[in-house]
Amino acid sequence: MFSPTPLPHTPTKSVITNCRMKYAVAFIITLYDKNETLYDFIFSHFALIENRLHQLQAVAFKQLYHYFKHPHISHSLLQKKKLSSSSSSSSNPYYLYSDTFQHDSILIDAVNQFKKSFFDLYTTPRIQEPLWLNMSTFPHRKSNYQASLLKELVDLIHQFDNKTHHYFISTLLTAVLMHHLSWVYTVAPPNTNIHLHHGNYDPLWAQLSDLYGFIGTPSRITRTLVIGLRPSLVRRILYILTYFIRCNEVYENTESRIKTMADDSIFNQEVKEDSDDAQFEDKIVQHLTGDVESIAIPNSQNQKRDIVYSSLESNRCNNNTIEEEWSSDTCLLSPLSTPSSSIDVPMVSTSGYYPVTMPKSIVVHMEPDITQENMVNIKADRLYAKSYGRSLMASYCDTYKSDFVLMGLPTLPATSMIDADLHGALEQFTLTDSVSEASCLVIDTNQFKCRVLNHRLSSSSNSTWQQIVSSNLVHTMLSEITAAFIEQGIEAADSLFNMMEDRLQLIYLYSTMLQGFIQEDNRIIDDVDKLASNLGLDQNDIPLLLNVCGTFDNKIWELQRTSANATTGAVA
């Protein structure tokens, strides 16, 4: 709490009468022993921490309002101002004792809740190897991740994707693809216009939006809970879902110059050639979570041609007074001027230009060198401290914790607790984006069912649960992958992954067809049977396609919301 300090030589009796009392909330975090991980974590997760601080501030404001609105009730906590003639018109003649809030039980509870939220956010165990991010960040280990995922996925399909278990794996994957929609733009064809709600691009905020499934016109954010009394089963499902809940990796990039090359790189031999020409190397260095990746672009080496030479000052080809433009790999010279070289270059273009091949870029240095077997692994805590991607995917926990996108729990917490958490998340997102709905997807391994709790800011009614029905498109995809895995074995992991991505892209393409039918006739969205018949699909595919459609068509998203009850009844 802030109490104004008297200026030098200021009469004591005028301190209170001439100053307006101001109150503020501050939270101090002390870092001991130069804890770089905690330091990075605080600043990369500041949006979530700030949201909790806003909640604490709201409680403090409410208590202040209560004290000053009812001074007769809080008489023991208030002091009477000494009014002077200049302040006799003051609307509130009271002010608080400096230690008032130190004994306020409501504010103390709010502070303890803030501390608990911060500790939970920092100390909760994470999923150590989220598949989608690790495949992107460590491509040299991608085949290992693919094999591991396929083994787990096929085994789960054999055990639980059957009528006895309500086609559980197909259902939970349908639910995740419906609500965590960031997978859509990873399979959409190039140049597809998907409206990302990232505004003035903030990589961390964009990553957070991806994780919550807020990438297009659906103004909805989602978190997923996997419930079960068997921790091993819950962890296996969490592991599978880290491939389908996708986001881009965020790196801390800096640029510098490298003047030396390591001798142990396998690429060095390609550039160790005798040359009388000066060698220009432009090295772009990127620090990737403590690692350095270097790309070197050398100039021509033994090609002594007067017709073309590289220049440090300009990205042009020069020959005395001739200046020609660079292309990516080819330099074109006009025949209007005669080059000094007698090299006979054939003309292949009717426009009168000759192609001259320029030297390709060659990697001459790499840190860490992925060709070396003794590469040091990056600690998991350093990876999750720098961004949301790995940090918000929690492992199996004893109790429910806020803010996490993915989490495993033994039992489902009270609906009121989840609803309050969804409301707080909505308040955070509405500060910068037009988010009006928050959802909590529950994958229950005890009953082998999936349902979702939807919370809307504009709705006066209580949040409601809705059951999720398996999509036939998803079930067919899993069946084909299982059959191919049995026939071809783990050695065909790469082709099986390509098959899975092709089937996900097929879902996207069906959604574009659905968009075309609805644009022709808006009323068809209420006739699920006719809509499915026109597409040659089952009725239970329509909810998934409508959600995918919403990533690139806001009108369909609104139509889908108005007809959601009718659609759910038709597919049940």
C-alpha positions in Angstrom: 0.0 0.0 0.0 1.2 3.4 -0.9 1.4 6.2 1.6 2.8 9.6 0.4 6.1 10.7 1.9 6.3 14.3 3.0 8.7 16.5 1.0 11.6 18.2 2.8 10.5 21.3 4.9 6.8 20.4 4.5 4.7 21.3 7.5 3.5 18.0 9.1 0.0 19.2 9.5 -0.4 19.9 5.8 0.8 16.4 4.6 -2.6 14.8 4.8 -4.7 17.8 3.8 -2.9 18.6 0.6 -2.2 15.1 -0.7 -4.6 12.6 -2.2 -4.2 9.2 -0.8 -3.3 6.6 -3.4 -3.3 2.8 -2.9 -1.5 0.2 -5.0 -0.8 -3.5 -5.0 2.7 -4.8 -5.5 4.1 -8.3 -5.5 7.8 -8.9 -5.0 9.6 -12.0 -6.2 13.1 -12.4 -4.9 15.5 -14.5 -7.0 18.4 -16.2 -5.1 21.6 -17.5 -6.6 21.0 -16.0 -10.0 18.2 -18.5 -10.8 18.1 -17.9 -14.6 15.4 -20.5 -15.1 13.0 -18.8 -12.8 14.0 -15.4 -14.3 13.2 -16.6 -17.8 10.0 -18.3 -16.6 8.6 -15.2 -15.1 9.1 -13.0 -18.1 8.0 -15.5 -20.6 4.9 -16.4 -18.6 4.1 -12.8 -17.6 0.7 -12.8 -19.3 -0.6 -15.6 -17.0 1.1 -14.1 -13.9 -0.4 -10.7 -14.8 -3.9 -12.2 -15.0 -3.5 -13.5 -11.5 -2.3 -10.1 -10.3 -5.3 -8.5 -11.8 -7.5 -10.8 -9.8 -5.7 -9.8 -6.7 -6.1 -6.2 -7.6 -9.8 -6.6 -8.0 -10.2 -8.1 -4.5 -8.2 -5.2 -3.1 -10.3 -2.7 -4.9 -13.5 -4.4 -3.6 -12.2 -4.2 -0.1 -11.3 -0.5 -0.4 -14.7 0.2 -1.8 -16.3 -1.6 1.2 -14.2 0.4 3.7 -15.0 3.8 2.3 -18.6 3.0 1.4 -19.4 1.9 5.0 -17.2 4.0 7.3 -19.4 3.4 10.3 -18.9 -0.4 10.0 -15.1 -0.1 9.5 -14.7 2.7 12.0 -11.8 0.9 13.8 -9.8 0.7 10.5 -10.3 4.4 9.5 -8.8 7.6 10.7 -10.4 11.0 10.6 -8.6 13.5 8.4 -7.6 16.8 10.0 -9.5 19.1 7.7 -8.1 22.5 6.8 -9.9 25.3 5.1 -8.5 24.2 1.7 -9.8 20.7 2.1 -13.1 21.3 3.8 -15.0 20.3 0.7 -13.4 16.8 0.7 -16.1 14.2 -0.2 -14.4 11.6 2.0 -12.9 12.8 5.3 -11.4 9.4 6.1 -8.3 7.5 5.2 -7.0 4.0 6.1 -4.4 3.1 8.6 -1.2 2.1 6.9 -1.4 -1.5 8.1 -5.1 -2.0 7.5 -4.8 -4.6 4.8 -2.1 -6.5 6.7 -5.0 -7.8 8.9 -7.7 -8.1 6.3 -8.6 -11.8 6.1 -10.2 -11.6 2.6 -7.2 -9.9 1.1 -4.8 -12.3 2.9 -6.7 -15.2 1.4 -6.4 -13.6 -2.1 -2.7 -13.1 -1.6 -2.3 -16.7 -0.6 -4.3 -17.8 -3.6 -2.0 -15.7 -5.9 1.1 -17.3 -4.3 -0.4 -20.8 -4.8 -1.2 -20.1 -8.4 2.3 -18.9 -9.0 3.9 -21.9 -7.3 1.6 -24.3 -9.2 2.5 -22.7 -12.5 6.2 -23.0 -11.8 6.5 -26.3 -9.9 3.8 -28.6 -11.6 5.5 -31.5 -13.4 5.5 -31.2 -17.2 5.3 -33.7 -19.9 9.0 -34.2 -20.6 8.8 -34.8 -24.4 5.8 -33.2 -26.1 5.8 -34.8 -29.5 4.9 -32.1 -31.9 7.3 -29.6 -30.5 10.2 -32.1 -30.2 9.7 -33.3 -33.7 10.1 -29.7 -34.9 12.9 -28.7 -32.6 15.0 -31.9 -32.8 14.5 -33.2 -36.4 17.4 -35.6 -36.1 15.3 -37.6 -33.5 12.0 -37.4 -35.4 12.1 -41.0 -36.5 12.4 -42.1 -32.8 9.4 -40.0 -31.8 7.4 -41.3 -34.7 8.1 -44.9 -33.8 7.2 -44.2 -30.1 4.0 -42.5 -31.0 2.8 -45.2 -33.4 3.5 -48.0 -30.9 1.5 -46.2 -28.2 -1.3 -45.1 -30.5 -1.8 -48.5 -32.1 -1.7 -50.3 -28.7 -4.4 -47.9 -27.4 -6.5 -48.5 -30.5 -6.3 -52.2 -30.0 -7.4 -52.0 -26.3 -10.0 -49.2 -26.3 -11.2 -48.3 -29.8 -14.1 -50.8 -29.8 -17.8 -51.0 -29.1 -17.2 -52.1 -25.5 -15.3 -49.0 -24.7 -17.5 -46.7 -26.8 -14.8 -46.2 -29.5 -12.9 -44.3 -26.9 -9.7 -43.4 -28.8 -11.7 -42.2 -31.9 -14.0 -40.1 -29.6 -11.2 -38.4 -27.6 -9.3 -37.6 -30.8 -12.4 -36.2 -32.4 -12.9 -34.0 -29.3 -9.4 -32.7 -29.4 -9.5 -32.0 -33.1 -12.8 -30.1 -32.7 -11.5 -27.8 -29.9 -7.7 -27.5 -30.2 -7.9 -26.2 -33.8 -4.2 -25.2 -34.2 -3.7 -28.4 -36.3 -5.8 -27.0 -39.1 -3.2 -24.5 -40.5 -0.4 -27.2 -40.2 -2.3 -29.3 -42.9 -3.9 -26.6 -44.9 -2.4 -26.1 -48.4 0.1 -23.2 -48.8 -1.3 -19.7 -49.2 -4.5 -20.7 -47.5 -6.1 -17.7 -45.8 -6.6 -18.7 -42.2 -7.4 -15.7 -40.1 -5.1 -15.9 -37.1 -6.1 -13.6 -34.2 -2.6 -12.5 -33.2 -2.9 -8.8 -33.9 0.5 -7.0 -33.5 2.5 -10.2 -33.6 3.7 -11.3 -30.2 5.3 -14.8 -30.6 4.5 -15.8 -27.0 0.9 -14.6 -27.2 0.5 -16.3 -30.6 1.8 -19.6 -29.1 -0.6 -19.3 -26.2 -3.5 -18.8 -28.6 -2.4 -21.8 -30.6 -2.3 -24.0 -27.5 -5.8 -22.9 -26.4 -7.1 -23.6 -29.9 -7.9 -19.9 -30.7 -6.5 -19.6 -34.2 -9.5 -18.5 -36.4 -13.0 -17.1 -36.1 -14.2 -19.4 -33.3 -13.9 -17.0 -30.4 -13.3 -19.9 -28.0 -10.4 -21.1 -25.9 -10.1 -24.7 -24.6 -8.2 -26.7 -22.0 -8.2 -30.5 -21.8 -8.3 -32.7 -18.7 -7.6 -36.4 -18.9 -9.3 -38.1 -15.9 -8.4 -41.6 -14.6 -7.5 -43.7 -11.6 -4.8 -45.5 -13.7 -1.9 -43.1 -14.0 -0.2 -45.2 -16.6 -3.2 -45.0 -19.0 -3.6 -41.3 -18.4 0.0 -40.6 -19.1 -0.1 -42.6 -22.3 -3.1 -40.6 -23.6 -1.4 -37.3 -22.6 1.6 -38.3 -24.5 -0.4 -39.1 -27.7 -2.3 -35.8 -27.4 0.9 -33.7 -27.4 1.2 -34.5 -31.1 -2.3 -33.2 -32.0 -2.3 -30.2 -29.7 0.0 -28.1 -31.8 1.8 -24.8 -31.6 4.9 -23.2 -33.1 8.2 -23.2 -31.3 9.4 -19.9 -29.9 13.1 -19.1 -30.0 15.2 -16.3 -28.5 17.1 -15.1 -31.6 20.3 -13.0 -31.6 22.7 -12.3 -34.5 26.4 -12.3 -34.3 29.5 -13.0 -36.5 31.6 -16.1 -36.4 35.1 -15.8 -37.7 36.4 -19.3 -36.9 35.2 -22.8 -37.9 35.4 -26.0 -35.9 37.6 -28.5 -37.5 35.5 -31.5 -36.4 32.5 -30.7 -38.5 31.8 -33.2 -41.3 31.0 -30.3 -43.6 34.4 -28.7 -43.4 35.9 -30.9 -46.1 33.5 -29.4 -48.7 34.9 -26.0 -48.3 38.6 -26.7 -47.9 39.6 -25.9 -51.4 42.6 -23.8 -52.7 41.5 -20.4 -54.0 43.3 -17.2 -54.8 40.1 -15.2 -54.4 39.0 -13.8 -51.0 36.3 -15.8 -49.4 33.3 -14.1 -48.1 31.2 -15.8 -45.5 27.9 -14.4 -44.3 27.0 -16.3 -41.1 23.6 -16.0 -39.6 23.7 -17.2 -36.0 20.6 -18.1 -34.1 20.6 -18.8 -30.4 18.0 -21.5 -29.9 17.3 -21.9 -26.2 21.0 -21.8 -25.5 22.0 -23.6 -28.7 23.5 -22.0 -31.8 22.6 -22.8 -35.4 24.8 -21.4 -38.0 24.2 -21.1 -41.8 27.2 -20.1 -43.9 27.0 -18.7 -47.5 30.4 -18.8 -49.1 31.2 -17.0 -52.4 32.6 -18.5 -55.5 35.8 -20.5 -54.9 37.9 -21.7 -57.9 35.6 -20.2 -60.6 37.9 -17.5 -62.1 35.4 -15.8 -64.4 35.7 -12.1 -65.2 32.0 -12.2 -66.2 30.7 -12.3 -62.6 32.2 -11.7 -59.1 30.7 -11.2 -55.7 30.9 -7.9 -53.8 30.7 -7.3 -50.1 29.2 -3.8 -50.6 26.4 -4.7 -53.0 24.3 -7.8 -53.9 24.9 -7.3 -57.6 27.0 -8.8 -60.4 29.6 -6.4 -61.7 31.8 -6.4 -64.8 33.6 -3.1 -65.2 30.6 -0.8 -66.0 28.1 -3.7 -66.3 25.7 -4.0 -63.3 23.1 -6.8 -63.4 20.6 -8.0 -60.8 20.9 -11.0 -58.6 18.4 -13.8 -58.7 18.2 -16.5 -56.1 20.6 -18.9 -57.8 21.2 -17.3 -61.2 22.6 -14.0 -62.5 21.3 -12.7 -65.8 23.5 -10.6 -68.1 22.1 -8.6 -71.0 23.8 -9.1 -74.4 23.7 -5.3 -75.1 27.1 -5.1 -73.6 30.0 -7.4 -74.5 31.7 -9.0 -71.5 35.5 -9.1 -71.3 35.5 -12.9 -70.9 35.6 -15.0 -74.0 33.4 -17.7 -72.4 30.7 -18.7 -74.8 27.4 -18.9 -72.9 24.4 -20.2 -74.8 21.3 -18.2 -74.9 18.2 -20.0 -73.6 15.7 -17.2 -73.2 13.9 -15.3 -75.9 14.1 -12.2 -73.7 17.8 -11.9 -74.5 19.2 -12.9 -71.1 21.9 -15.5 -70.4 21.7 -17.6 -67.2 24.9 -17.8 -65.2 24.8 -20.3 -62.3 25.8 -18.7 -58.9 27.4 -20.8 -56.1 25.0 -22.6 -53.7 25.1 -22.0 -50.0 27.0 -24.6 -47.9 26.7 -25.3 -44.2 30.3 -25.0 -42.9 29.7 -24.8 -39.1 26.9 -26.0 -36.8 26.5 -25.6 -33.1 25.6 -27.9 -31.5 26.9 -30.3 -34.2 24.0 -32.7 -34.7 26.4 -35.0 -36.6 28.3 -35.7 -33.4 27.0 -38.5 -31.2 28.0 -36.9 -27.9 25.6 -34.0 -28.3 24.6 -32.6 -24.9 20.9 -32.7 -24.3 19.1 -29.6 -23.2 17.5 -29.8 -19.8 13.7 -29.9 -19.9 13.3 -27.1 -17.4 15.3 -24.7 -19.6 13.0 -25.5 -22.5 9.7 -24.9 -20.7 11.0 -21.8 -18.9 11.3 -19.8 -22.2 7.9 -20.3 -23.7 4.3 -21.6 -23.2 4.6 -24.6 -25.6 6.1 -27.2 -23.3 5.2 -25.3 -20.1 1.4 -25.6 -20.3 1.3 -29.3 -20.9 1.2 -30.8 -17.4 1.7 -34.5 -16.5 -0.4 -36.5 -14.1 -1.2 -34.4 -11.0 -2.9 -35.0 -7.7 -5.1 -31.9 -7.8 -6.5 -29.5 -10.4 -4.3 -26.6 -11.3 -5.2 -23.5 -13.3 -3.8 -22.2 -16.6 -2.6 -25.5 -18.0 -3.8 -26.5 -21.5 -3.4 -30.2 -20.9 -3.4 -32.1 -17.6 -4.0 -35.5 -16.1 -6.0 -36.0 -12.9 -7.3 -38.9 -10.8 -10.8 -37.5 -10.4 -12.7 -34.6 -11.9 -12.9 -31.4 -9.8 -16.1 -29.7 -8.9 -17.9 -28.1 -11.9 -18.0 -24.8 -10.0 -14.2 -24.8 -9.7 -13.7 -25.4 -13.4 -16.4 -22.8 -14.3 -14.7 -20.2 -12.2 -11.4 -21.0 -13.8 -12.9 -20.7 -17.3 -14.4 -17.3 -16.3 -11.0 -16.0 -15.2 -9.3 -17.2 -18.4 -12.0 -15.4 -20.4 -11.3 -12.2 -18.5 -7.6 -12.5 -19.4 -8.2 -13.1 -23.1 -10.8 -10.4 -23.5 -8.2 -7.8 -22.6 -6.6 -8.2 -26.1 -8.9 -10.5 -28.2 -12.6 -10.9 -28.9 -12.9 -14.2 -27.0 -16.4 -14.8 -25.7 -16.4 -18.6 -24.8 -14.1 -20.9 -22.8 -14.4 -24.7 -22.8 -13.0 -27.5 -20.7 -12.7 -30.8 -22.5 -12.8 -33.8 -20.2 -11.5 -37.2 -21.3 -12.7 -39.7 -18.7 -10.8 -43.0 -18.8 -12.9 -44.3 -15.9 -16.1 -44.3 -17.9 -14.5 -44.1 -21.4 -16.5 -41.0 -22.3 -15.7 -37.5 -23.5 -17.7 -34.4 -22.7 -17.1 -30.6 -22.7 -18.1 -27.8 -20.4 -18.8 -24.5 -22.2 -18.8 -21.1 -20.4 -19.8 -17.9 -22.1 -19.4 -14.4 -20.7 -22.7 -13.2 -22.4 -24.8 -16.1 -21.0 -26.8 -15.6 -17.9 -27.4 -19.4 -17.5 -25.1 -21.9 -15.9 -22.5 -23.7 -17.9 -23.6 -26.9 -19.4 -22.0 -30.2 -20.2 -22.2 -31.7 -23.7 -21.3 -35.2 -24.8 -18.8 -35.8 -27.7 -19.6 -38.3 -30.4 -16.9 -40.0 -32.4 -16.4 -38.9 -36.0 -16.4 -41.6 -38.6 -13.6 -39.8 -40.5 -11.4 -40.0 -37.4 -12.3 -43.6 -36.8 -11.5 -44.6 -40.4 -8.2 -42.8 -40.2 -7.2 -44.7 -37.1 -8.3 -48.0 -38.6 -6.3 -47.5 -41.7 -3.2 -46.6 -39.7 -3.6 -49.7 -37.5 -4.0 -51.9 -40.5 -0.9 -50.4 -42.3 1.1 -50.7 -39.1 0.3 -54.4 -38.8 1.1 -55.0 -42.4 4.3 -52.9 -42.8 5.6 -52.8 -39.2 7.4 -50.0 -37.4 10.0 -49.6 -40.2 7.3 -47.8 -42.2 6.8 -45.2 -39.5 7.5 -42.3 -41.8 5.0 -43.4 -44.4 2.4 -44.0 -41.7 2.9 -40.5 -40.4 2.4 -39.1 -43.9 -0.8 -41.1 -44.2 -2.0 -39.6 -40.9 -1.2 -36.1 -42.1 -3.0 -36.8 -45.4 -6.1 -37.9 -43.5 -6.1 -34.8 -41.4 -5.8 -32.7 -44.6 -8.7 -34.6 -46.0 -10.8 -33.5 -43.0 -9.8 -29.9 -43.8 -10.7 -30.3 -47.5 -14.1 -31.8 -46.6 -14.7 -28.7 -44.4 -14.1 -26.5 -47.4 -16.7 -28.5 -49.3 -19.1 -28.0 -46.4 -18.5 -24.3 -46.6 -19.5 -24.3 -50.2 -22.8 -26.1 -49.5 -23.7 -23.7 -46.6 -22.8 -20.6 -48.6 -25.3 -21.7 -51.3 -28.1 -22.3 -48.7 -27.8 -21.3 -45.1 -30.8 -23.3 -44.1 -29.0 -26.6 -44.9 -27.0 -26.3 -41.7 -30.1 -27.3 -39.8 -30.6 -30.4 -41.9 -27.7 -32.5 -40.8 -28.9 -35.6 -42.7 -29.0 -33.7 -46.0 -25.7 -32.0 -45.4 -24.0 -35.3 -44.7 -25.6 -36.9 -47.7 -24.3 -34.2 -50.0 -20.8 -34.7 -48.7 -21.0 -38.5 -48.8 -20.2 -38.6 -45.1 -21.9 -39.7 -41.9 -23.9 -37.4 -39.7 -21.4 -37.7 -36.9 -18.7 -36.1 -39.1 -20.6 -32.8 -39.3 -19.8 -31.3 -35.9 -16.0 -31.8 -36.5 -16.2 -30.2 -40.0 -18.3 -27.3 -38.7 -15.6 -26.5 -36.1 -12.9 -26.7 -38.7 -14.9 -24.5 -41.0 -15.0 -21.9 -38.3 -11.3 -21.3 -38.6 -11.8 -19.6 -41.9 -15.5 -18.6 -42.0 -17.0 -16.6 -39.2 -20.5 -16.8 -40.6 -20.5 -20.6 -40.4 -19.2 -20.4 -36.9 -22.2 -18.3 -35.8 -24.6 -20.6 -37.7 -23.0 -23.6 -36.0 -23.5 -22.1 -32.5 -27.2 -21.4 -33.1 -27.8 -24.9 -34.4 -25.5 -26.8 -32.0 -28.3 -28.3 -29.9 -30.0 -29.6 -33.0 -26.8 -31.1 -34.4 -25.9 -32.8 -31.1 -29.4 -34.3 -31.0 -29.1 -35.6 -34.5 -25.8 -37.4 -34.0 -26.6 -38.8 -30.6 
